[in-house]
Amino acid sequence: MRNHFFSYIYICVDGFRAVVERHLEVEVTGLDRNGQAIKVNASGWQARIFQHECDHLDGTLYVDKMVPRTFRTVDNLDLPLALGCPKMG
């Protein structure tokens, strides 16, 4: 499974940003509004959003999953990341 690194900023941790690794493709299972089992195969942006929302359901914030040494204030976003940090995208 391929992963990429993305910059994250959430209103729940206002004024900060960090890099988080995400899968490019995911398979999500659950129940629809009628209680019937469903499965969704997602890729790209949709996969990223599913992972983000599942993190919230698990009580996890991006600061719990961030790549060390990428946490920064939004005022310092133009500064380069520390040596050894992954490339984003």
PDB file of N, CA, C and O in Angstrom, chain B, residues numbered from 101:
ATOM      1  N   MET B 101       0.838  -1.172   0.000  1.00  0.00           N
ATOM      2  CA  MET B 101       0.000   0.000   0.000  1.00  0.00           C
ATOM      3  C   MET B 101       0.888   1.243   0.000  1.00  0.00           C
ATOM      4  O   MET B 101       1.845   1.329   0.769  1.00  0.00           O
ATOM      5  N   ARG B 102       0.571   2.193  -0.855  1.00  0.00           N
ATOM      6  CA  ARG B 102       1.379   3.408  -0.956  1.00  0.00           C
ATOM      7  C   ARG B 102       0.900   4.472   0.030  1.00  0.00           C
ATOM      8  O   ARG B 102      -0.297   4.621   0.278  1.00  0.00           O
ATOM      9  N   ASN B 103       1.854   5.197   0.578  1.00  0.00           N
ATOM     10  CA  ASN B 103       1.564   6.293   1.498  1.00  0.00           C
ATOM     11  C   ASN B 103       2.182   7.576   0.965  1.00  0.00           C
ATOM     12  O   ASN B 103       3.145   7.546   0.200  1.00  0.00           O
ATOM     13  N   HIS B 104       1.615   8.700   1.379  1.00  0.00           N
ATOM     14  CA  HIS B 104       2.182  10.009   1.087  1.00  0.00           C
ATOM     15  C   HIS B 104       2.097  10.851   2.343  1.00  0.00           C
ATOM     16  O   HIS B 104       1.386  10.508   3.287  1.00  0.00           O
ATOM     17  N   PHE B 105       2.821  11.948   2.347  1.00  0.00           N
ATOM     18  CA  PHE B 105       2.847  12.862   3.481  1.00  0.00           C
ATOM     19  C   PHE B 105       2.117  14.141   3.102  1.00  0.00           C
ATOM     20  O   PHE B 105       2.329  14.688   2.020  1.00  0.00           O
ATOM     21  N   PHE B 106       1.248  14.620   4.006  1.00  0.00           N
ATOM     22  CA  PHE B 106       0.443  15.805   3.751  1.00  0.00           C
ATOM     23  C   PHE B 106       0.543  16.754   4.933  1.00  0.00           C
ATOM     24  O   PHE B 106       0.684  16.330   6.081  1.00  0.00           O
ATOM     25  N   SER B 107       0.466  18.045   4.634  1.00  0.00           N
ATOM     26  CA  SER B 107       0.440  19.067   5.672  1.00  0.00           C
ATOM     27  C   SER B 107      -0.967  19.151   6.247  1.00  0.00           C
ATOM     28  O   SER B 107      -1.946  19.171   5.500  1.00  0.00           O
ATOM     29  N   TYR B 108      -1.072  19.201   7.564  1.00  0.00           N
ATOM     30  CA  TYR B 108      -2.370  19.240   8.232  1.00  0.00           C
ATOM     31  C   TYR B 108      -2.491  20.449   9.130  1.00  0.00           C
ATOM     32  O   TYR B 108      -1.551  20.827   9.829  1.00  0.00           O
ATOM     33  N   ILE B 109      -3.668  21.046   9.097  1.00  0.00           N
ATOM     34  CA  ILE B 109      -4.027  22.119  10.015  1.00  0.00           C
ATOM     35  C   ILE B 109      -5.491  21.906  10.386  1.00  0.00           C
ATOM     36  O   ILE B 109      -6.337  21.764   9.504  1.00  0.00           O
ATOM     37  N   TYR B 110      -5.794  21.882  11.674  1.00  0.00           N
ATOM     38  CA  TYR B 110      -7.171  21.684  12.144  1.00  0.00           C
ATOM     39  C   TYR B 110      -7.548  22.853  13.036  1.00  0.00           C
ATOM     40  O   TYR B 110      -6.698  23.431  13.714  1.00  0.00           O
ATOM     41  N   ILE B 111      -8.818  23.193  13.029  1.00  0.00           N
ATOM     42  CA  ILE B 111      -9.270  24.263  13.914  1.00  0.00           C
ATOM     43  C   ILE B 111      -9.193  23.853  15.382  1.00  0.00           C
ATOM     44  O   ILE B 111      -9.159  24.716  16.260  1.00  0.00           O
ATOM     45  N   CYS B 112      -9.166  22.561  15.658  1.00  0.00           N
ATOM     46  CA  CYS B 112      -9.096  22.100  17.051  1.00  0.00           C
ATOM     47  C   CYS B 112      -7.701  22.296  17.648  1.00  0.00           C
ATOM     48  O   CYS B 112      -7.546  22.250  18.868  1.00  0.00           O
ATOM     49  N   VAL B 113      -6.691  22.512  16.813  1.00  0.00           N
ATOM     50  CA  VAL B 113      -5.343  22.839  17.271  1.00  0.00           C
ATOM     51  C   VAL B 113      -4.958  24.109  16.513  1.00  0.00           C
ATOM     52  O   VAL B 113      -4.083  24.088  15.647  1.00  0.00           O
ATOM     53  N   ASP B 114      -5.620  25.204  16.850  1.00  0.00           N
ATOM     54  CA  ASP B 114      -5.542  26.454  16.101  1.00  0.00           C
ATOM     55  C   ASP B 114      -4.140  27.059  16.103  1.00  0.00           C
ATOM     56  O   ASP B 114      -3.466  27.116  17.132  1.00  0.00           O
ATOM     57  N   GLY B 115      -3.721  27.510  14.915  1.00  0.00           N
ATOM     58  CA  GLY B 115      -2.460  28.225  14.791  1.00  0.00           C
ATOM     59  C   GLY B 115      -1.243  27.357  14.546  1.00  0.00           C
ATOM     60  O   GLY B 115      -0.124  27.868  14.506  1.00  0.00           O
ATOM     61  N   PHE B 116      -1.435  26.058  14.381  1.00  0.00           N
ATOM     62  CA  PHE B 116      -0.316  25.146  14.180  1.00  0.00           C
ATOM     63  C   PHE B 116      -0.561  24.245  12.978  1.00  0.00           C
ATOM     64  O   PHE B 116      -1.693  24.080  12.524  1.00  0.00           O
ATOM     65  N   ARG B 117       0.522  23.669  12.476  1.00  0.00           N
ATOM     66  CA  ARG B 117       0.448  22.749  11.340  1.00  0.00           C
ATOM     67  C   ARG B 117       1.549  21.711  11.496  1.00  0.00           C
ATOM     68  O   ARG B 117       2.585  21.972  12.108  1.00  0.00           O
ATOM     69  N   ALA B 118       1.310  20.522  10.932  1.00  0.00           N
ATOM     70  CA  ALA B 118       2.315  19.453  10.955  1.00  0.00           C
ATOM     71  C   ALA B 118       2.094  18.536   9.765  1.00  0.00           C
ATOM     72  O   ALA B 118       1.053  18.592   9.110  1.00  0.00           O
ATOM     73  N   VAL B 119       3.072  17.698   9.491  1.00  0.00           N
ATOM     74  CA  VAL B 119       2.999  16.738   8.394  1.00  0.00           C
ATOM     75  C   VAL B 119       2.538  15.393   8.954  1.00  0.00           C
ATOM     76  O   VAL B 119       3.031  14.926   9.981  1.00  0.00           O
ATOM     77  N   VAL B 120       1.572  14.779   8.246  1.00  0.00           N
ATOM     78  CA  VAL B 120       1.008  13.488   8.650  1.00  0.00           C
ATOM     79  C   VAL B 120       1.075  12.530   7.466  1.00  0.00           C
ATOM     80  O   VAL B 120       0.773  12.911   6.335  1.00  0.00           O
ATOM     81  N   GLU B 121       1.471  11.289   7.729  1.00  0.00           N
ATOM     82  CA  GLU B 121       1.502  10.257   6.686  1.00  0.00           C
ATOM     83  C   GLU B 121       0.114   9.639   6.554  1.00  0.00           C
ATOM     84  O   GLU B 121      -0.532   9.309   7.549  1.00  0.00           O
ATOM     85  N   ARG B 122      -0.338   9.487   5.296  1.00  0.00           N
ATOM     86  CA  ARG B 122      -1.648   8.896   5.024  1.00  0.00           C
ATOM     87  C   ARG B 122      -1.536   7.875   3.900  1.00  0.00           C
ATOM     88  O   ARG B 122      -0.694   8.001   3.012  1.00  0.00           O
ATOM     89  N   HIS B 123      -2.402   6.855   3.951  1.00  0.00           N
ATOM     90  CA  HIS B 123      -2.509   5.894   2.856  1.00  0.00           C
ATOM     91  C   HIS B 123      -3.183   6.576   1.672  1.00  0.00           C
ATOM     92  O   HIS B 123      -4.077   7.402   1.858  1.00  0.00           O
ATOM     93  N   LEU B 124      -2.764   6.239   0.465  1.00  0.00           N
ATOM     94  CA  LEU B 124      -3.396   6.794  -0.736  1.00  0.00           C
ATOM     95  C   LEU B 124      -4.675   6.065  -1.098  1.00  0.00           C
ATOM     96  O   LEU B 124      -5.518   6.605  -1.814  1.00  0.00           O
ATOM     97  N   GLU B 125      -4.828   4.838  -0.607  1.00  0.00           N
ATOM     98  CA  GLU B 125      -6.040   4.051  -0.858  1.00  0.00           C
ATOM     99  C   GLU B 125      -6.459   3.375   0.447  1.00  0.00           C
ATOM    100  O   GLU B 125      -5.618   2.892   1.205  1.00  0.00           O
ATOM    101  N   VAL B 126      -7.767   3.348   0.696  1.00  0.00           N
ATOM    102  CA  VAL B 126      -8.290   2.686   1.895  1.00  0.00           C
ATOM    103  C   VAL B 126      -9.568   1.930   1.554  1.00  0.00           C
ATOM    104  O   VAL B 126     -10.253   2.231   0.576  1.00  0.00           O
ATOM    105  N   GLU B 127      -9.865   0.945   2.385  1.00  0.00           N
ATOM    106  CA  GLU B 127     -11.143   0.236   2.316  1.00  0.00           C
ATOM    107  C   GLU B 127     -11.833   0.460   3.657  1.00  0.00           C
ATOM    108  O   GLU B 127     -11.297   0.116   4.710  1.00  0.00           O
ATOM    109  N   VAL B 128     -13.024   1.039   3.605  1.00  0.00           N
ATOM    110  CA  VAL B 128     -13.768   1.372   4.816  1.00  0.00           C
ATOM    111  C   VAL B 128     -15.039   0.536   4.853  1.00  0.00           C
ATOM    112  O   VAL B 128     -15.776   0.463   3.870  1.00  0.00           O
ATOM    113  N   THR B 129     -15.287  -0.091   5.993  1.00  0.00           N
ATOM    114  CA  THR B 129     -16.521  -0.862   6.158  1.00  0.00           C
ATOM    115  C   THR B 129     -17.345  -0.238   7.272  1.00  0.00           C
ATOM    116  O   THR B 129     -16.812   0.389   8.188  1.00  0.00           O
ATOM    117  N   GLY B 130     -18.642  -0.422   7.177  1.00  0.00           N
ATOM    118  CA  GLY B 130     -19.531   0.123   8.192  1.00  0.00           C
ATOM    119  C   GLY B 130     -20.961  -0.263   7.899  1.00  0.00           C
ATOM    120  O   GLY B 130     -21.233  -1.226   7.182  1.00  0.00           O
ATOM    121  N   LEU B 131     -21.871   0.509   8.470  1.00  0.00           N
ATOM    122  CA  LEU B 131     -23.298   0.276   8.278  1.00  0.00           C
ATOM    123  C   LEU B 131     -23.929   1.518   7.660  1.00  0.00           C
ATOM    124  O   LEU B 131     -23.579   2.643   8.015  1.00  0.00           O
ATOM    125  N   ASP B 132     -24.859   1.308   6.736  1.00  0.00           N
ATOM    126  CA  ASP B 132     -25.577   2.445   6.170  1.00  0.00           C
ATOM    127  C   ASP B 132     -26.694   2.866   7.128  1.00  0.00           C
ATOM    128  O   ASP B 132     -26.837   2.287   8.205  1.00  0.00           O
ATOM    129  N   ARG B 133     -27.480   3.863   6.743  1.00  0.00           N
ATOM    130  CA  ARG B 133     -28.529   4.381   7.630  1.00  0.00           C
ATOM    131  C   ARG B 133     -29.616   3.356   7.947  1.00  0.00           C
ATOM    132  O   ARG B 133     -30.388   3.537   8.889  1.00  0.00           O
ATOM    133  N   ASN B 134     -29.674   2.285   7.165  1.00  0.00           N
ATOM    134  CA  ASN B 134     -30.648   1.215   7.410  1.00  0.00           C
ATOM    135  C   ASN B 134     -30.048   0.035   8.170  1.00  0.00           C
ATOM    136  O   ASN B 134     -30.713  -0.982   8.371  1.00  0.00           O
ATOM    137  N   GLY B 135     -28.794   0.172   8.591  1.00  0.00           N
ATOM    138  CA  GLY B 135     -28.142  -0.893   9.335  1.00  0.00           C
ATOM    139  C   GLY B 135     -27.560  -1.993   8.469  1.00  0.00           C
ATOM    140  O   GLY B 135     -27.155  -3.037   8.980  1.00  0.00           O
ATOM    141  N   GLN B 136     -27.513  -1.769   7.160  1.00  0.00           N
ATOM    142  CA  GLN B 136     -26.960  -2.758   6.237  1.00  0.00           C
ATOM    143  C   GLN B 136     -25.447  -2.552   6.096  1.00  0.00           C
ATOM    144  O   GLN B 136     -24.965  -1.421   6.034  1.00  0.00           O
ATOM    145  N   ALA B 137     -24.720  -3.652   6.046  1.00  0.00           N
ATOM    146  CA  ALA B 137     -23.262  -3.577   5.892  1.00  0.00           C
ATOM    147  C   ALA B 137     -22.905  -2.964   4.540  1.00  0.00           C
ATOM    148  O   ALA B 137     -23.506  -3.289   3.516  1.00  0.00           O
ATOM    149  N   ILE B 138     -21.909  -2.068   4.558  1.00  0.00           N
ATOM    150  CA  ILE B 138     -21.407  -1.466   3.317  1.00  0.00           C
ATOM    151  C   ILE B 138     -19.885  -1.485   3.339  1.00  0.00           C
ATOM    152  O   ILE B 138     -19.262  -1.587   4.396  1.00  0.00           O
ATOM    153  N   LYS B 139     -19.309  -1.387   2.165  1.00  0.00           N
ATOM    154  CA  LYS B 139     -17.861  -1.301   2.014  1.00  0.00           C
ATOM    155  C   LYS B 139     -17.577  -0.242   0.957  1.00  0.00           C
ATOM    156  O   LYS B 139     -18.197  -0.241  -0.107  1.00  0.00           O
ATOM    157  N   VAL B 140     -16.644   0.658   1.245  1.00  0.00           N
ATOM    158  CA  VAL B 140     -16.263   1.714   0.316  1.00  0.00           C
ATOM    159  C   VAL B 140     -14.767   1.614   0.071  1.00  0.00           C
ATOM    160  O   VAL B 140     -13.981   1.604   1.018  1.00  0.00           O
ATOM    161  N   ASN B 141     -14.372   1.540  -1.181  1.00  0.00           N
ATOM    162  CA  ASN B 141     -12.966   1.624  -1.564  1.00  0.00           C
ATOM    163  C   ASN B 141     -12.718   3.056  -2.007  1.00  0.00           C
ATOM    164  O   ASN B 141     -13.345   3.542  -2.948  1.00  0.00           O
ATOM    165  N   ALA B 142     -11.804   3.725  -1.327  1.00  0.00           N
ATOM    166  CA  ALA B 142     -11.554   5.135  -1.602  1.00  0.00           C
ATOM    167  C   ALA B 142     -10.087   5.350  -1.937  1.00  0.00           C
ATOM    168  O   ALA B 142      -9.214   4.621  -1.465  1.00  0.00           O
ATOM    169  N   SER B 143      -9.830   6.359  -2.758  1.00  0.00           N
ATOM    170  CA  SER B 143      -8.452   6.724  -3.090  1.00  0.00           C
ATOM    171  C   SER B 143      -8.340   8.241  -3.138  1.00  0.00           C
ATOM    172  O   SER B 143      -9.341   8.956  -3.194  1.00  0.00           O
ATOM    173  N   GLY B 144      -7.101   8.713  -3.116  1.00  0.00           N
ATOM    174  CA  GLY B 144      -6.856  10.146  -3.212  1.00  0.00           C
ATOM    175  C   GLY B 144      -7.452  10.930  -2.059  1.00  0.00           C
ATOM    176  O   GLY B 144      -7.369  10.529  -0.899  1.00  0.00           O
ATOM    177  N   TRP B 145      -8.060  12.068  -2.408  1.00  0.00           N
ATOM    178  CA  TRP B 145      -8.624  12.971  -1.408  1.00  0.00           C
ATOM    179  C   TRP B 145      -9.661  12.262  -0.534  1.00  0.00           C
ATOM    180  O   TRP B 145      -9.683  12.460   0.681  1.00  0.00           O
ATOM    181  N   GLN B 146     -10.519  11.440  -1.141  1.00  0.00           N
ATOM    182  CA  GLN B 146     -11.552  10.738  -0.384  1.00  0.00           C
ATOM    183  C   GLN B 146     -10.922   9.807   0.657  1.00  0.00           C
ATOM    184  O   GLN B 146     -11.419   9.710   1.780  1.00  0.00           O
ATOM    185  N   ALA B 147      -9.846   9.133   0.298  1.00  0.00           N
ATOM    186  CA  ALA B 147      -9.153   8.259   1.252  1.00  0.00           C
ATOM    187  C   ALA B 147      -8.583   9.071   2.407  1.00  0.00           C
ATOM    188  O   ALA B 147      -8.645   8.652   3.563  1.00  0.00           O
ATOM    189  N   ARG B 148      -8.032  10.223   2.088  1.00  0.00           N
ATOM    190  CA  ARG B 148      -7.470  11.094   3.121  1.00  0.00           C
ATOM    191  C   ARG B 148      -8.558  11.559   4.089  1.00  0.00           C
ATOM    192  O   ARG B 148      -8.337  11.578   5.300  1.00  0.00           O
ATOM    193  N   ILE B 149      -9.727  11.933   3.571  1.00  0.00           N
ATOM    194  CA  ILE B 149     -10.827  12.398   4.414  1.00  0.00           C
ATOM    195  C   ILE B 149     -11.357  11.260   5.294  1.00  0.00           C
ATOM    196  O   ILE B 149     -11.632  11.469   6.476  1.00  0.00           O
ATOM    197  N   PHE B 150     -11.499  10.062   4.726  1.00  0.00           N
ATOM    198  CA  PHE B 150     -11.940   8.920   5.539  1.00  0.00           C
ATOM    199  C   PHE B 150     -10.983   8.700   6.713  1.00  0.00           C
ATOM    200  O   PHE B 150     -11.427   8.495   7.843  1.00  0.00           O
ATOM    201  N   GLN B 151      -9.685   8.742   6.453  1.00  0.00           N
ATOM    202  CA  GLN B 151      -8.713   8.531   7.524  1.00  0.00           C
ATOM    203  C   GLN B 151      -8.814   9.626   8.584  1.00  0.00           C
ATOM    204  O   GLN B 151      -8.738   9.352   9.782  1.00  0.00           O
ATOM    205  N   HIS B 152      -8.984  10.857   8.135  1.00  0.00           N
ATOM    206  CA  HIS B 152      -9.134  11.995   9.039  1.00  0.00           C
ATOM    207  C   HIS B 152     -10.351  11.801   9.948  1.00  0.00           C
ATOM    208  O   HIS B 152     -10.255  11.974  11.163  1.00  0.00           O
ATOM    209  N   GLU B 153     -11.486  11.446   9.361  1.00  0.00           N
ATOM    210  CA  GLU B 153     -12.716  11.284  10.141  1.00  0.00           C
ATOM    211  C   GLU B 153     -12.646  10.064  11.058  1.00  0.00           C
ATOM    212  O   GLU B 153     -13.148  10.113  12.181  1.00  0.00           O
ATOM    213  N   CYS B 154     -12.036   8.980  10.604  1.00  0.00           N
ATOM    214  CA  CYS B 154     -11.857   7.807  11.478  1.00  0.00           C
ATOM    215  C   CYS B 154     -10.962   8.150  12.662  1.00  0.00           C
ATOM    216  O   CYS B 154     -11.186   7.667  13.772  1.00  0.00           O
ATOM    217  N   ASP B 155      -9.944   8.984  12.430  1.00  0.00           N
ATOM    218  CA  ASP B 155      -9.105   9.446  13.537  1.00  0.00           C
ATOM    219  C   ASP B 155      -9.954  10.158  14.581  1.00  0.00           C
ATOM    220  O   ASP B 155      -9.808   9.907  15.777  1.00  0.00           O
ATOM    221  N   HIS B 156     -10.841  11.046  14.135  1.00  0.00           N
ATOM    222  CA  HIS B 156     -11.706  11.757  15.081  1.00  0.00           C
ATOM    223  C   HIS B 156     -12.581  10.783  15.867  1.00  0.00           C
ATOM    224  O   HIS B 156     -12.742  10.933  17.078  1.00  0.00           O
ATOM    225  N   LEU B 157     -13.142   9.795  15.189  1.00  0.00           N
ATOM    226  CA  LEU B 157     -13.981   8.804  15.874  1.00  0.00           C
ATOM    227  C   LEU B 157     -13.192   8.020  16.920  1.00  0.00           C
ATOM    228  O   LEU B 157     -13.745   7.581  17.929  1.00  0.00           O
ATOM    229  N   ASP B 158     -11.891   7.850  16.668  1.00  0.00           N
ATOM    230  CA  ASP B 158     -11.014   7.141  17.608  1.00  0.00           C
ATOM    231  C   ASP B 158     -10.436   8.068  18.681  1.00  0.00           C
ATOM    232  O   ASP B 158      -9.706   7.617  19.563  1.00  0.00           O
ATOM    233  N   GLY B 159     -10.766   9.374  18.606  1.00  0.00           N
ATOM    234  CA  GLY B 159     -10.232  10.331  19.573  1.00  0.00           C
ATOM    235  C   GLY B 159      -8.800  10.734  19.292  1.00  0.00           C
ATOM    236  O   GLY B 159      -8.080  11.146  20.201  1.00  0.00           O
ATOM    237  N   THR B 160      -8.376  10.619  18.036  1.00  0.00           N
ATOM    238  CA  THR B 160      -7.007  10.917  17.636  1.00  0.00           C
ATOM    239  C   THR B 160      -6.956  12.231  16.866  1.00  0.00           C
ATOM    240  O   THR B 160      -7.790  12.473  15.993  1.00  0.00           O
ATOM    241  N   LEU B 161      -5.982  13.079  17.184  1.00  0.00           N
ATOM    242  CA  LEU B 161      -5.745  14.321  16.452  1.00  0.00           C
ATOM    243  C   LEU B 161      -4.469  14.182  15.631  1.00  0.00           C
ATOM    244  O   LEU B 161      -3.675  13.268  15.850  1.00  0.00           O
ATOM    245  N   TYR B 162      -4.281  15.096  14.687  1.00  0.00           N
ATOM    246  CA  TYR B 162      -3.085  14.998  13.844  1.00  0.00           C
ATOM    247  C   TYR B 162      -1.809  15.101  14.653  1.00  0.00           C
ATOM    248  O   TYR B 162      -0.791  14.539  14.252  1.00  0.00           O
ATOM    249  N   VAL B 163      -1.828  15.802  15.779  1.00  0.00           N
ATOM    250  CA  VAL B 163      -0.615  15.901  16.593  1.00  0.00           C
ATOM    251  C   VAL B 163      -0.224  14.552  17.192  1.00  0.00           C
ATOM    252  O   VAL B 163       0.922  14.362  17.599  1.00  0.00           O
ATOM    253  N   ASP B 164      -1.168  13.619  17.247  1.00  0.00           N
ATOM    254  CA  ASP B 164      -0.869  12.266  17.721  1.00  0.00           C
ATOM    255  C   ASP B 164      -0.189  11.424  16.649  1.00  0.00           C
ATOM    256  O   ASP B 164       0.439  10.412  16.960  1.00  0.00           O
ATOM    257  N   LYS B 165      -0.310  11.839  15.378  1.00  0.00           N
ATOM    258  CA  LYS B 165       0.225  11.057  14.257  1.00  0.00           C
ATOM    259  C   LYS B 165       1.272  11.805  13.449  1.00  0.00           C
ATOM    260  O   LYS B 165       1.791  11.278  12.465  1.00  0.00           O
ATOM    261  N   MET B 166       1.585  13.029  13.853  1.00  0.00           N
ATOM    262  CA  MET B 166       2.468  13.869  13.036  1.00  0.00           C
ATOM    263  C   MET B 166       3.883  13.307  12.964  1.00  0.00           C
ATOM    264  O   MET B 166       4.340  12.590  13.854  1.00  0.00           O
ATOM    265  N   VAL B 167       4.552  13.655  11.885  1.00  0.00           N
ATOM    266  CA  VAL B 167       5.963  13.305  11.720  1.00  0.00           C
ATOM    267  C   VAL B 167       6.768  14.207  12.661  1.00  0.00           C
ATOM    268  O   VAL B 167       6.623  15.429  12.611  1.00  0.00           O
ATOM    269  N   PRO B 168       7.608  13.629  13.513  1.00  0.00           N
ATOM    270  CA  PRO B 168       8.397  14.453  14.429  1.00  0.00           C
ATOM    271  C   PRO B 168       9.170  15.545  13.683  1.00  0.00           C
ATOM    272  O   PRO B 168       9.622  15.340  12.557  1.00  0.00           O
ATOM    273  N   ARG B 169       9.311  16.668  14.308  1.00  0.00           N
ATOM    274  CA  ARG B 169      10.072  17.818  13.801  1.00  0.00           C
ATOM    275  C   ARG B 169       9.364  18.549  12.659  1.00  0.00           C
ATOM    276  O   ARG B 169       9.997  19.351  11.971  1.00  0.00           O
ATOM    277  N   THR B 170       8.063  18.296  12.436  1.00  0.00           N
ATOM    278  CA  THR B 170       7.326  19.054  11.421  1.00  0.00           C
ATOM    279  C   THR B 170       6.280  19.970  12.048  1.00  0.00           C
ATOM    280  O   THR B 170       5.650  20.749  11.333  1.00  0.00           O
ATOM    281  N   PHE B 171       6.080  19.899  13.357  1.00  0.00           N
ATOM    282  CA  PHE B 171       5.091  20.733  14.046  1.00  0.00           C
ATOM    283  C   PHE B 171       5.590  22.167  14.069  1.00  0.00           C
ATOM    284  O   PHE B 171       6.711  22.432  14.504  1.00  0.00           O
ATOM    285  N   ARG B 172       4.751  23.104  13.596  1.00  0.00           N
ATOM    286  CA  ARG B 172       5.172  24.504  13.525  1.00  0.00           C
ATOM    287  C   ARG B 172       3.969  25.419  13.615  1.00  0.00           C
ATOM    288  O   ARG B 172       2.833  25.001  13.393  1.00  0.00           O
ATOM    289  N   THR B 173       4.232  26.670  13.944  1.00  0.00           N
ATOM    290  CA  THR B 173       3.160  27.658  13.949  1.00  0.00           C
ATOM    291  C   THR B 173       2.878  28.075  12.516  1.00  0.00           C
ATOM    292  O   THR B 173       3.742  27.961  11.646  1.00  0.00           O
ATOM    293  N   VAL B 174       1.665  28.557  12.276  1.00  0.00           N
ATOM    294  CA  VAL B 174       1.317  28.987  10.918  1.00  0.00           C
ATOM    295  C   VAL B 174       2.138  30.203  10.500  1.00  0.00           C
ATOM    296  O   VAL B 174       2.264  30.475   9.306  1.00  0.00           O
ATOM    297  N   ASP B 175       2.698  30.937  11.457  1.00  0.00           N
ATOM    298  CA  ASP B 175       3.561  32.077  11.135  1.00  0.00           C
ATOM    299  C   ASP B 175       4.899  31.634  10.562  1.00  0.00           C
ATOM    300  O   ASP B 175       5.598  32.439   9.947  1.00  0.00           O
ATOM    301  N   ASN B 176       5.270  30.372  10.751  1.00  0.00           N
ATOM    302  CA  ASN B 176       6.566  29.862  10.294  1.00  0.00           C
ATOM    303  C   ASN B 176       6.444  28.849   9.159  1.00  0.00           C
ATOM    304  O   ASN B 176       7.344  28.032   8.963  1.00  0.00           O
ATOM    305  N   LEU B 177       5.353  28.892   8.418  1.00  0.00           N
ATOM    306  CA  LEU B 177       5.142  27.899   7.357  1.00  0.00           C
ATOM    307  C   LEU B 177       6.131  28.027   6.213  1.00  0.00           C
ATOM    308  O   LEU B 177       6.405  27.045   5.523  1.00  0.00           O
ATOM    309  N   ASP B 178       6.670  29.216   5.999  1.00  0.00           N
ATOM    310  CA  ASP B 178       7.600  29.415   4.888  1.00  0.00           C
ATOM    311  C   ASP B 178       8.998  28.890   5.182  1.00  0.00           C
ATOM    312  O   ASP B 178       9.816  28.764   4.270  1.00  0.00           O
ATOM    313  N   LEU B 179       9.278  28.585   6.429  1.00  0.00           N
ATOM    314  CA  LEU B 179      10.593  28.052   6.770  1.00  0.00           C
ATOM    315  C   LEU B 179      10.702  26.612   6.285  1.00  0.00           C
ATOM    316  O   LEU B 179       9.717  25.874   6.319  1.00  0.00           O
ATOM    317  N   PRO B 180      11.887  26.202   5.832  1.00  0.00           N
ATOM    318  CA  PRO B 180      12.041  24.816   5.365  1.00  0.00           C
ATOM    319  C   PRO B 180      11.898  23.829   6.521  1.00  0.00           C
ATOM    320  O   PRO B 180      12.189  24.146   7.675  1.00  0.00           O
ATOM    321  N   LEU B 181      11.442  22.625   6.179  1.00  0.00           N
ATOM    322  CA  LEU B 181      11.371  21.563   7.182  1.00  0.00           C
ATOM    323  C   LEU B 181      12.775  21.125   7.571  1.00  0.00           C
ATOM    324  O   LEU B 181      13.725  21.312   6.811  1.00  0.00           O
ATOM    325  N   ALA B 182      12.900  20.550   8.740  1.00  0.00           N
ATOM    326  CA  ALA B 182      14.192  20.080   9.231  1.00  0.00           C
ATOM    327  C   ALA B 182      14.753  18.992   8.320  1.00  0.00           C
ATOM    328  O   ALA B 182      14.005  18.306   7.623  1.00  0.00           O
ATOM    329  N   LEU B 183      16.063  18.844   8.331  1.00  0.00           N
ATOM    330  CA  LEU B 183      16.707  17.791   7.545  1.00  0.00           C
ATOM    331  C   LEU B 183      16.158  16.435   7.958  1.00  0.00           C
ATOM    332  O   LEU B 183      15.936  16.178   9.141  1.00  0.00           O
ATOM    333  N   GLY B 184      15.943  15.580   6.987  1.00  0.00           N
ATOM    334  CA  GLY B 184      15.434  14.248   7.262  1.00  0.00           C
ATOM    335  C   GLY B 184      13.924  14.136   7.253  1.00  0.00           C
ATOM    336  O   GLY B 184      13.393  13.029   7.353  1.00  0.00           O
ATOM    337  N   CYS B 185      13.212  15.256   7.136  1.00  0.00           N
ATOM    338  CA  CYS B 185      11.748  15.206   7.078  1.00  0.00           C
ATOM    339  C   CYS B 185      11.315  14.741   5.688  1.00  0.00           C
ATOM    340  O   CYS B 185      11.988  15.041   4.702  1.00  0.00           O
ATOM    341  N   PRO B 186      10.216  14.023   5.601  1.00  0.00           N
ATOM    342  CA  PRO B 186       9.766  13.495   4.301  1.00  0.00           C
ATOM    343  C   PRO B 186       9.262  14.592   3.376  1.00  0.00           C
ATOM    344  O   PRO B 186       8.838  15.658   3.822  1.00  0.00           O
ATOM    345  N   LYS B 187       9.317  14.309   2.081  1.00  0.00           N
ATOM    346  CA  LYS B 187       8.737  15.225   1.098  1.00  0.00           C
ATOM    347  C   LYS B 187       7.233  15.028   1.091  1.00  0.00           C
ATOM    348  O   LYS B 187       6.746  13.906   1.224  1.00  0.00           O
ATOM    349  N   MET B 188       6.501  16.115   0.937  1.00  0.00           N
ATOM    350  CA  MET B 188       5.041  16.035   0.976  1.00  0.00           C
ATOM    351  C   MET B 188       4.460  15.812  -0.407  1.00  0.00           C
ATOM    352  O   MET B 188       5.111  16.052  -1.425  1.00  0.00           O
ATOM    353  N   GLY B 189       3.196  15.340  -0.418  1.00  0.00           N
ATOM    354  CA  GLY B 189       2.474  15.213  -1.675  1.00  0.00           C
ATOM    355  C   GLY B 189       2.127  13.829  -1.958  1.00  0.00           C
ATOM    356  O   GLY B 189       1.512  13.545  -2.986  1.00  0.00           O
TER     357      GLY B 189
END
